Amino acid sequence: MRVIAGKNRGHKLAELSGEAIRPTADRVREAVFSMLYPYLNAETTVLDLFGGTGALAIEALSRGAARAHIVDQSPSSCRVIETNLKATKNEEMAVLYQQDALSFLEETKDCYSLIFLDPPYGKGLLEKTLPLIRRRNLLKPEGVVFAECGYLEAFPEVEGLKIEKQKKYGRTIIALYTHAV
């Protein structure tokens, strides 16, 4: 797994092992960041809620995002994220939280322009996190939520949010949510 573009382009990222780990494939990340291009600039604030390896947040930072908050409850994931942030020299632009995603959403006082939701498949986490993001007003007015799920799942409808784009990549489906007007 490598950083695809930007200041860290080509940098190899440390990975996690095990069947429960499912990093977003390079080709999917490339397609996603093509869609996210209009939302990435020097003022973009990122939340990577199910951090895994930190690849999504690091890719956003590499492409010019201002800062990122990365959340993962797994100690092994947090160690890999720390390694990847240090190796890409992004540790000063990111804050890592070893915490449950739902408790983080309940506690944070920040508001984000780009939120990544790539939770473990089949656990109903999109149905829990998306309404919480909306209810707590954690997405800036011009912001976007990137969500990923398995091909056997469906994206939830959330009052106040709409699916702007949706695309299938093999066994993965991605969607971009924005504020409903």
C-alpha positions as CSV (number, residue, x, y, z in Angstrom):
1,M,0.0,0.0,0.0
2,R,1.4,3.4,-1.1
3,V,0.5,7.0,-1.0
4,I,-0.9,7.7,-4.4
5,A,-0.4,11.5,-4.9
6,G,0.9,14.7,-3.4
7,K,3.9,15.5,-1.3
8,N,4.2,11.9,0.0
9,R,3.5,10.2,-3.4
10,G,4.9,6.7,-3.7
11,H,5.7,6.4,0.0
12,K,5.1,2.9,1.2
13,L,2.8,2.6,4.2
14,A,3.1,0.0,7.0
15,E,0.1,-2.4,7.0
16,L,-1.7,-4.5,9.5
17,S,-2.0,-8.2,9.2
18,G,-5.0,-10.4,9.9
19,E,-8.3,-11.3,8.2
20,A,-10.2,-8.6,10.1
21,I,-8.1,-5.9,8.5
22,R,-9.4,-4.6,5.2
23,P,-7.5,-1.5,4.0
24,T,-9.1,0.5,1.2
25,A,-7.4,-0.7,-2.0
26,D,-5.1,1.6,-3.9
27,R,-7.4,1.7,-7.0
28,V,-10.4,2.6,-4.8
29,R,-8.4,5.3,-2.9
30,E,-7.3,6.7,-6.3
31,A,-11.0,6.9,-7.5
32,V,-12.2,8.3,-4.2
33,F,-9.6,11.1,-4.2
34,S,-10.5,12.0,-7.8
35,M,-14.0,12.5,-6.5
36,L,-12.8,14.4,-3.4
37,Y,-10.5,16.7,-5.3
38,P,-12.9,19.7,-5.1
39,Y,-13.0,19.3,-1.3
40,L,-9.2,19.2,-0.7
41,N,-7.3,22.4,0.0
42,A,-5.1,24.1,2.6
43,E,-8.1,24.7,4.9
44,T,-9.5,21.1,4.8
45,T,-9.9,19.5,8.2
46,V,-10.1,15.7,8.1
47,L,-11.6,13.1,10.4
48,D,-10.6,9.5,9.7
49,L,-13.0,7.8,12.1
50,F,-12.0,4.1,11.6
51,G,-8.3,4.8,11.0
52,G,-6.9,1.3,10.4
53,T,-3.5,2.2,8.9
54,G,-4.2,6.0,8.6
55,A,-3.9,5.7,4.8
56,L,-7.0,7.8,4.0
57,A,-6.0,10.6,6.3
58,I,-2.4,10.5,5.2
59,E,-3.5,10.6,1.5
60,A,-5.6,13.7,2.3
61,L,-2.7,15.4,4.1
62,S,-0.4,14.5,1.2
63,R,-2.8,16.2,-1.1
64,G,-2.9,19.4,0.9
65,A,-5.4,19.0,3.8
66,A,-4.5,21.3,6.7
67,R,-4.9,18.8,9.5
68,A,-6.4,15.4,10.4
69,H,-7.8,13.7,13.4
70,I,-7.5,9.9,13.2
71,V,-9.6,7.6,15.5
72,D,-9.1,3.9,16.1
73,Q,-9.7,1.8,19.2
74,S,-7.2,-0.9,18.4
75,P,-3.8,-0.5,20.0
76,S,-2.1,-2.3,17.0
77,S,-3.8,0.0,14.5
78,C,-2.7,3.0,16.5
79,R,0.9,1.8,16.5
80,V,0.8,1.4,12.7
81,I,-0.8,4.8,12.3
82,E,1.9,6.4,14.4
83,T,4.5,4.6,12.3
84,N,2.9,5.9,9.1
85,L,2.5,9.4,10.3
86,K,6.1,9.6,11.4
87,A,7.4,8.0,8.2
88,T,5.5,10.5,6.0
89,K,6.5,13.4,8.3
90,N,2.8,14.2,9.0
91,E,2.8,13.7,12.8
92,E,2.5,17.4,13.4
93,M,-0.5,17.7,11.1
94,A,-2.4,14.9,12.7
95,V,-3.8,13.9,16.1
96,L,-4.3,10.3,16.9
97,Y,-7.1,9.2,19.3
98,Q,-7.1,5.6,20.6
99,Q,-10.8,5.6,21.3
100,D,-14.1,4.1,20.3
101,A,-15.6,5.9,17.2
102,L,-19.0,6.6,18.8
103,S,-17.6,8.0,22.0
104,F,-15.2,10.2,20.0
105,L,-18.2,11.6,18.0
106,E,-20.1,12.2,21.3
107,E,-17.2,14.1,22.8
108,T,-15.5,16.1,20.0
109,K,-16.0,19.8,19.8
110,D,-14.5,20.0,16.3
111,C,-16.2,20.4,13.0
112,Y,-14.7,18.8,9.8
113,S,-14.8,19.5,6.1
114,L,-14.0,15.9,5.2
115,I,-15.0,12.8,7.2
116,F,-13.9,9.3,6.3
117,L,-16.1,6.4,7.4
118,D,-14.6,3.0,6.5
119,P,-15.8,0.9,9.4
120,P,-15.7,-2.9,9.7
121,Y,-18.3,-4.3,7.4
122,G,-21.6,-5.8,8.6
123,K,-21.6,-4.3,12.1
124,G,-24.1,-1.5,11.5
125,L,-21.6,1.2,12.2
126,L,-22.6,3.5,9.4
127,E,-26.2,3.5,10.7
128,K,-24.8,4.7,14.1
129,T,-22.2,7.1,13.0
130,L,-23.9,9.1,10.2
131,P,-26.9,10.2,12.3
132,L,-24.6,11.1,15.1
133,I,-22.4,13.2,12.8
134,R,-25.5,15.0,11.6
135,R,-27.1,15.5,15.0
136,R,-23.9,16.9,16.5
137,N,-23.2,19.1,13.4
138,L,-19.7,17.7,13.0
139,L,-19.7,18.3,9.2
140,K,-19.0,21.8,7.9
141,P,-21.7,23.3,5.6
142,E,-19.5,22.7,2.5
143,G,-18.2,19.4,3.8
144,V,-18.4,15.8,2.6
145,V,-18.5,12.4,4.2
146,F,-16.8,9.5,2.4
147,A,-18.5,6.2,3.4
148,E,-17.5,2.7,2.5
149,C,-19.4,-0.6,2.9
150,G,-19.5,-4.1,1.6
151,Y,-21.4,-5.0,-1.6
152,L,-24.1,-6.8,0.5
153,E,-24.9,-3.8,2.6
154,A,-26.8,-0.6,1.8
155,F,-26.0,3.0,2.8
156,P,-28.4,4.4,5.3
157,E,-30.7,7.3,4.6
158,V,-30.0,10.1,7.1
159,E,-32.2,13.1,7.6
160,G,-30.3,16.2,6.6
161,L,-27.7,14.3,4.5
162,K,-27.9,13.1,0.9
163,I,-25.9,10.7,-1.1
164,E,-24.1,12.9,-3.7
165,K,-22.3,10.0,-5.5
166,Q,-22.2,6.2,-5.1
167,K,-20.0,3.7,-6.9
168,K,-19.2,0.0,-6.7
169,Y,-15.6,-1.3,-6.9
170,G,-15.7,-5.1,-6.8
171,R,-16.9,-6.1,-3.3
172,T,-16.7,-2.5,-2.1
173,I,-19.3,0.3,-2.4
174,I,-18.5,3.9,-1.7
175,A,-20.7,6.9,-1.3
176,L,-20.2,10.6,-0.8
177,Y,-22.7,12.3,1.6
178,T,-23.2,16.0,1.6
179,H,-25.7,18.2,3.4
180,A,-29.2,18.0,2.0
181,V,-30.5,21.4,0.8
